[in-house]
């Protein structure tokens, strides 16, 4: 999938999404943000996570491939953060050692982790923190019990927060997800090989997190 394809798909999703809400386990990850000066949200989407991150960072920049996503983010949260249309694989090399914290939610699986993670590391200052939350592939018969429980929690969460997607929005997300590949329990250790010392945790609703501090 090319960056152009991803941008177009998220333009469609943005135009169909009535209101931005936190993804599963995003609140947990955002609470791990240290108080700092400069923070980057790589793949910021509609801007909600960048807006929340502004409670802990003096200067927040959100970047995303989708012009429609960024337009929405500027409209709704431009008073809280700066938003730019950018491919983070191109943006990061142009900003070496520029951030105290980089967060990325459900964006890493769109790129090659072996390429993206070192670029994120290079854009951090010494002592900076990288916070990743992404989708976990948890297929297999042995995972049926935990997946059933996760499904029940996910449905309850949608009811609690009144998350009702239109057929068009469901179709847009399904089209976007077709053919994507996600990290699994078997492949997660490979991320620690890229960033030695990274703390990796699996979460209930098909997510994993990675926290790494730059020496």
VENBEL-V195221 format. One record per residue. RES is the residue in one small letter. SS is DSSP state (H for helix, E for strand, - for the rest). PHI is phi in degrees with one decimal (999 if undefined). PSI is psi in whole degrees, 0 to 359 (* if undefined). Layout:
RES,SS,PHI,PSI ; RES,SS,PHI,PSI
This chain:
x,-,999,128 ; x,-,-86.7,159 ; x,H,-54.8,325 ; x,H,-62.3,317 ; x,H,-61.0,314 ; x,H,-61.5,317 ; x,H,-60.3,314 ; x,H,-63.4,319 ; x,H,-64.4,319 ; x,H,-76.2,334 ; x,H,-59.0,315 ; x,H,-64.9,316 ; x,H,-62.9,318 ; x,H,-62.1,320 ; x,H,-69.7,340 ; x,H,-101.4,352 ; x,-,-91.0,115 ; x,-,-71.6,327 ; x,-,-154.2,137 ; x,-,-78.9,138 ; x,-,-135.9,156 ; x,-,-66.1,137 ; x,-,-72.1,164 ; x,-,-54.0,132 ; x,-,69.6,3 ; x,H,-65.4,323 ; x,H,-60.1,320 ; x,H,-61.5,313 ; x,H,-64.9,319 ; x,H,-63.7,332 ; x,-,-72.4,349 ; x,-,-87.2,354 ; x,-,-67.7,127 ; x,-,-77.2,156 ; x,-,-67.6,126 ; x,E,-154.0,179 ; x,E,-91.5,302 ; x,E,-118.4,124 ; x,E,-128.3,141 ; x,E,-116.4,130 ; x,E,-103.8,105 ; x,E,-89.3,109 ; x,-,87.5,55 ; x,-,-78.3,348 ; x,-,59.8,228 ; x,-,-79.9,359 ; x,-,97.8,357 ; x,H,-63.9,315 ; x,H,-65.3,322 ; x,H,-63.2,321 ; x,H,-63.8,317 ; x,H,-67.6,321 ; x,H,-61.5,336 ; x,-,-64.6,345 ; x,-,-70.3,340 ; x,-,-116.6,345 ; x,E,-121.8,140 ; x,E,-69.2,323 ; x,E,-133.1,122 ; x,E,-119.5,131 ; x,E,-118.8,131 ; x,E,-114.3,132 ; x,E,-125.0,147 ; x,E,-157.6,151 ; x,-,-69.9,332 ; x,-,-85.5,115 ; x,H,-60.8,325 ; x,H,-69.3,319 ; x,H,-58.4,313 ; x,H,-66.7,322 ; x,H,-61.2,317 ; x,H,-64.7,317 ; x,H,-62.1,316 ; x,H,-63.1,320 ; x,H,-65.1,316 ; x,H,-89.2,328 ; x,H,-131.9,15 ; x,-,-62.6,340 ; x,-,-79.5,351 ; x,-,-108.6,333 ; x,-,-154.1,165 ; x,E,-98.4,135 ; x,E,-123.7,137 ; x,E,-135.9,143 ; x,E,-79.5,117 ; x,-,-163.0,150 ; x,-,-88.8,119 ; x,H,-67.3,340 ; x,H,-69.6,337 ; x,H,-95.4,327 ; x,H,-70.7,316 ; x,H,-61.5,315 ; x,H,-62.1,338 ; x,H,-84.7,357 ; x,-,-132.6,63 ; x,-,-67.4,137 ; x,-,48.2,48 ; x,-,-107.5,348 ; x,E,-129.1,147 ; x,E,-86.8,337 ; x,E,-151.8,138 ; x,E,-123.7,129 ; x,E,-117.0,150 ; x,E,-152.1,119 ; x,E,-115.3,119 ; x,-,54.9,39 ; x,-,-121.0,332 ; x,H,-62.0,328 ; x,H,-70.8,351 ; x,H,-80.8,348 ; x,-,-131.3,176 ; x,-,-80.5,117 ; x,H,-60.5,325 ; x,H,-65.7,337 ; x,H,-89.4,314 ; x,H,-71.8,318 ; x,H,-63.3,315 ; x,H,-62.5,327 ; x,H,-67.0,320 ; x,H,-62.4,317 ; x,H,-61.7,320 ; x,H,-69.7,336 ; x,H,-84.5,352 ; x,E,-87.9,146 ; x,E,-76.6,163 ; x,E,-57.4,132 ; x,E,85.6,358 ; x,E,-73.3,163 ; x,E,-118.3,132 ; x,E,-107.0,128 ; x,E,-125.6,115 ; x,E,-117.4,136 ; x,E,-131.4,123 ; x,E,-144.8,178 ; x,E,-81.9,139 ; x,E,-112.1,127 ; x,E,-83.8,114 ; x,-,-125.9,48 ; x,-,-76.9,164 ; x,-,121.0,147 ; x,H,-62.4,327 ; x,H,-68.3,341 ; x,H,-94.8,4 ; x,H,-56.6,314 ; x,H,-61.4,313 ; x,H,-69.0,326 ; x,H,-69.1,323 ; x,H,-64.4,318 ; x,H,-65.3,318 ; x,H,-62.0,320 ; x,H,-63.5,319 ; x,H,-64.5,318 ; x,H,-64.7,320 ; x,H,-63.9,316 ; x,H,-64.4,317 ; x,H,-61.5,321 ; x,H,-62.8,318 ; x,H,-65.2,321 ; x,H,-66.2,315 ; x,H,-60.5,317 ; x,-,-95.3,9 ; x,-,54.1,48 ; x,-,-91.3,101 ; x,-,-121.3,111 ; x,-,-90.3,145 ; x,-,-73.6,164 ; x,H,-60.7,323 ; x,H,-64.8,319 ; x,H,-68.9,319 ; x,H,-58.5,317 ; x,H,-65.0,322 ; x,H,-65.9,317 ; x,H,-66.4,320 ; x,H,-64.7,321 ; x,H,-66.1,321 ; x,H,-65.5,320 ; x,H,-79.5,349 ; x,-,-63.9,122 ; x,-,87.1,357 ; x,-,-71.9,153 ; x,-,-121.7,139 ; x,-,-122.5,160 ; x,E,-65.7,151 ; x,E,-127.8,176 ; x,H,-57.2,328 ; x,H,-75.4,331 ; x,H,-98.1,344 ; x,H,-56.7,320 ; x,H,-57.3,335 ; x,H,-64.3,332 ; x,H,-69.0,326 ; x,H,-70.3,333 ; x,H,-69.5,328 ; x,H,-73.7,319 ; x,-,-123.0,85 ; x,-,-55.7,136 ; x,-,91.6,356 ; x,-,-64.7,140 ; x,E,-97.0,120 ; x,E,-116.2,133 ; x,E,-134.7,138 ; x,E,-94.1,137 ; x,E,-114.8,162 ; x,-,-61.4,307 ; x,-,-88.8,61 ; x,-,53.8,50 ; x,E,-137.5,155 ; x,E,-129.9,156 ; x,E,-123.2,152 ; x,E,-132.7,127 ; x,E,-124.3,127 ; x,E,-140.1,138 ; x,E,-110.9,128 ; x,-,-75.0,129 ; x,-,-59.7,*
